[in-house]
Amino acid sequence: MSAPYGQEGALQDRLRGAAAFAFIPATLWMMLRLPLGTGPSLLVAAGTIAAHRPLASRFVFERRARRCLWCGGFPRDGVEVSLQGVPSLRVCAAEAGSLDRFLAFCAGHALALRLGILVPVFGYFLLGALSVMGFAPVSLEARKHLFRGLVALSVLGVALLHRRSPARRPPSFPFPIHNLALLGVRATLLVFLGVGLYWLGLTVLSLF
């Protein structure tokens, strides 16, 4: 890549990636605050999730040769990252070990992470839909705390424990990679850490 891209183009890609990533916290805000009421808010959130995936995937994979999957910047001495079912991505040579530890941790704990993230998401939508129909086995506040608490434990586990995994790249990654590539895995892990601690704190405080 040319020098001009390495300075201005990389910054533009970072800003555009951050803007695309912003739809994720916006969706979570819609789910938890329910500003339009339960039914309409959850419909908007579900629609945003469905629309975001192809748009974010296109953004990431169109730039895969010029962005590091780990740091989100230009891949210095770039190394190819090949995962089954995913177009080849790139990572800075010096950061390949960090990326491989993260990928190996998620692949090795895929079932636990699915249970800790996907089940709370689907459960939150299901219980919300039931409440719209007049059947609310769990209160709204309890639904929020269960959702936040379980997701917080999961993302904190990833952020804090992934470094313990061996730096062996798995053949595949069990989750959509595009959401992690929007900011870069390293920055996304910092988001996991901050949000996870905040949500876990809210959940603990709700018990008293």
C-alpha positions in Angstrom: 0.0 0.0 0.0 1.2 3.5 -0.6 2.4 5.9 2.1 -0.6 8.2 1.8 -2.9 5.3 2.6 -0.8 4.2 5.5 -1.5 7.6 7.2 -4.8 9.0 6.1 -6.5 5.9 4.7 -5.8 3.8 7.8 -7.3 6.6 10.0 -10.4 6.7 7.8 -10.8 3.0 8.0 -10.5 3.1 11.8 -13.2 5.8 12.0 -15.5 4.0 9.7 -15.0 0.8 11.6 -15.8 2.6 14.8 -18.9 4.0 13.3 -20.0 0.6 12.1 -19.3 -0.9 15.6 -21.4 1.8 17.2 -24.5 0.1 16.0 -23.8 -2.7 18.5 -24.0 -0.6 21.7 -26.9 1.3 20.1 -28.7 -2.0 19.6 -28.0 -3.0 23.2 -29.3 0.4 24.4 -32.5 -0.2 22.4 -32.9 -3.6 24.0 -32.4 -2.6 27.6 -33.9 0.9 27.7 -36.9 0.0 25.4 -37.6 3.7 24.5 -40.3 2.7 22.0 -42.0 0.2 24.3 -41.1 -3.4 24.6 -42.5 -4.7 21.3 -41.4 -2.0 19.0 -38.0 -1.6 20.6 -37.2 -5.3 20.4 -38.3 -5.3 16.7 -36.0 -2.4 15.9 -33.2 -4.1 17.8 -33.8 -7.4 15.9 -33.9 -5.6 12.6 -30.7 -3.8 13.3 -28.9 -7.0 14.2 -30.1 -8.6 10.9 -29.2 -5.6 8.8 -25.8 -5.0 10.5 -24.3 -8.4 9.8 -24.1 -8.2 6.0 -23.1 -4.5 6.0 -20.3 -5.0 8.6 -19.1 -8.2 6.8 -18.8 -6.2 3.6 -16.9 -3.4 5.3 -14.4 -5.8 6.9 -13.8 -8.1 4.0 -13.4 -5.3 1.4 -10.5 -4.0 3.6 -9.1 -7.3 4.7 -5.8 -6.9 2.9 -5.1 -3.5 4.5 -6.3 -3.9 8.1 -4.8 -6.0 10.9 -7.4 -8.2 12.6 -5.7 -7.7 16.0 -4.9 -3.9 16.1 -7.2 -2.6 13.4 -4.3 -0.7 11.7 -2.3 -1.3 8.6 -0.8 -4.9 8.9 2.9 -4.3 9.4 4.8 -7.2 7.8 1.3 -8.7 7.4 0.7 -12.4 8.0 -2.2 -14.1 6.4 -5.0 -15.4 8.7 -6.8 -18.3 7.1 -10.0 -19.6 8.9 -12.5 -22.0 7.4 -15.4 -20.2 5.8 -13.8 -16.8 6.1 -12.0 -14.8 3.4 -8.3 -14.5 4.2 -7.5 -11.7 6.7 -4.3 -10.2 7.8 -2.5 -9.5 11.1 0.7 -7.7 12.0 3.6 -10.2 12.2 4.4 -9.1 15.8 0.8 -9.5 16.9 0.1 -12.9 15.4 0.7 -14.7 18.6 -1.8 -12.5 20.6 -4.4 -13.1 17.9 -3.8 -16.8 17.9 -4.3 -17.1 21.7 -7.6 -15.2 21.4 -8.8 -17.4 18.5 -7.7 -20.6 20.3 -9.4 -19.6 23.5 -12.7 -18.8 21.8 -12.6 -22.0 19.7 -11.7 -24.1 22.8 -14.6 -22.6 24.8 -17.1 -22.2 22.0 -19.9 -24.1 23.8 -19.6 -22.1 27.0 -19.5 -18.8 25.2 -22.5 -19.7 23.1 -24.4 -20.6 26.3 -23.2 -17.4 28.0 -23.9 -15.0 25.2 -26.4 -16.4 22.7 -28.7 -18.0 25.2 -29.2 -14.8 27.2 -29.8 -12.8 24.0 -32.4 -15.2 22.6 -33.9 -15.6 26.1 -34.2 -11.9 26.5 -36.0 -11.5 23.2 -38.3 -14.5 24.0 -39.2 -13.3 27.4 -39.8 -9.8 26.0 -42.1 -11.2 23.3 -44.0 -13.2 26.0 -44.5 -10.0 28.0 -46.0 -8.3 25.0 -48.5 -11.1 24.8 -49.5 -10.6 28.4 -47.4 -13.4 29.9 -44.5 -12.2 32.0 -43.0 -15.1 34.1 -40.0 -12.8 34.9 -40.1 -9.1 35.6 -38.5 -6.6 33.2 -35.8 -5.7 35.8 -35.0 -9.3 36.4 -34.7 -10.0 32.7 -32.3 -7.1 32.3 -30.1 -8.2 35.2 -30.0 -11.8 34.0 -29.1 -10.7 30.5 -26.4 -8.3 31.6 -25.0 -10.6 34.3 -24.6 -13.7 32.1 -23.2 -11.7 29.1 -20.8 -9.8 31.5 -19.3 -13.0 32.9 -18.8 -14.4 29.4 -17.1 -11.4 27.9 -15.0 -10.8 31.0 -13.8 -14.4 30.8 -12.7 -13.9 27.3 -11.0 -10.5 28.0 -9.1 -11.8 31.1 -8.3 -15.4 30.3 -7.6 -15.6 26.6 -3.9 -15.0 27.1 -3.6 -18.3 28.9 -4.3 -20.2 25.7 -1.5 -21.5 23.5 -0.6 -19.5 20.4 -2.0 -22.1 18.1 -4.4 -20.9 15.4 -7.5 -23.0 15.2 -8.8 -24.1 11.7 -12.0 -22.2 12.2 -13.6 -19.5 14.4 -17.0 -20.4 16.0 -18.4 -16.8 15.9 -18.9 -14.1 13.3 -15.5 -12.5 12.9 -16.7 -9.2 11.4 -17.9 -7.6 14.7 -14.4 -8.1 16.2 -12.6 -6.8 13.1 -14.5 -3.5 13.0 -12.4 -2.1 15.8 -9.8 -4.8 15.8 -9.8 -7.6 18.4 -7.5 -5.8 20.8 -9.8 -2.8 21.1 -12.9 -5.0 21.2 -11.4 -6.8 24.2 -11.0 -3.5 26.0 -14.7 -2.8 25.3 -15.5 -6.3 26.7 -13.6 -5.5 29.8 -15.2 -2.1 30.4 -18.7 -3.1 29.7 -18.4 -6.4 31.4 -17.2 -4.8 34.7 -20.0 -2.2 34.5 -22.7 -4.7 33.8 -21.5 -7.1 36.4 -21.4 -4.3 38.9 -25.0 -3.4 38.1 -26.1 -7.0 38.5 -24.3 -7.4 41.8 -25.9 -4.2 43.1 -29.3 -5.4 42.1 -29.0 -8.2 44.6 -28.9 -5.8 47.6 
